């Protein structure tokens, strides 16, 4: 929960530089999705995963690196897929 709050503050505080915003969106998405082995994430709700997908999409749109764009897009798709599974859709 602390990381979720911190990542929201980071996103709000990020300057309007494209590269910085891409990183802020990716950090927020990683925290919301729990797609990290750096900490114990616990279960995620479909709403959190859907929001993570939006942030991964935004990071992809802002990224200048083709590999990063593809990775963020793939992670966004993964979040939506898991959210649908949790929602029973």
N, C-alpha and C positions, 0 to 999 in steps of 0.2 A: 504493500500500500504506500509506503514511503517513496519508493521509486516511481510509482504512478504519479504521485503529487509532484515530485521533483521534476519528472519529465514534462509535465504540463507547464510548470513554471519556466523551464528552459525554453520550451516552444514559444511561450508568450514573450520571453525576454530576447529571443534571437533577433539579431539585426536583420534588416531587409536584404542583406547580401544573399544572392541565390545559393551559393555553395554552403553558407552557414545554415540557411533555412532547410536545405536538403538534409543536412546532417541532423538538425533538430527534429525534423519529421521522422527520420529513420530511427533515431533514439526513442522517440515517443512510441513508434510502431513496435519496436522490439520489446519495450517494457510492457505495452498493452497485450501483445501477442504471447509473451512468455517464451518466444523463440530464442532463448539464450540458455547456455549451460553455465553462465557466469554466476547465477544465483538460483535459489529455489523459487520457482515462479508460482506454483500452485495452480489450481484449475482456473480457467478463463471462461467468461460468459460469452454467449454469442454476440452480445452488444459490444463487449471489449474487442473481440476479434474483428467485428465489422469496422469499428473505429480504427483499429490497427491497419486494416486493409486500406482505408482512406489515407492514412498517413504514409503507408508504403507507396501508394499511387502518387501522392504528392511528391515524395522523395524521388520517385522515378521521373516525374515530369520536370523536376528542378535539376536533376543530375546531368552533368556533361559527359560522363563516362559511359559508353555503351554497355559495358559489362555490368556496371552498377544499375543502370536502367533496367536491364533484363533481370537481374537478381531481385531488385525491389518489386518489379511486376510479378515475378514468380512467387515471392513471399506474400504479396497482396492476394494472389489467387489462392494460395495455401490457406490464408486466414479465412477467406470467404468459404472455402471448401469445408474447413473444420467447423466454422460457425453453422453452416447448413447441417452438418452431421449432428452437432449438439442440439440443434433446434428440431431435428427429426424430419428435415425437409429432403 
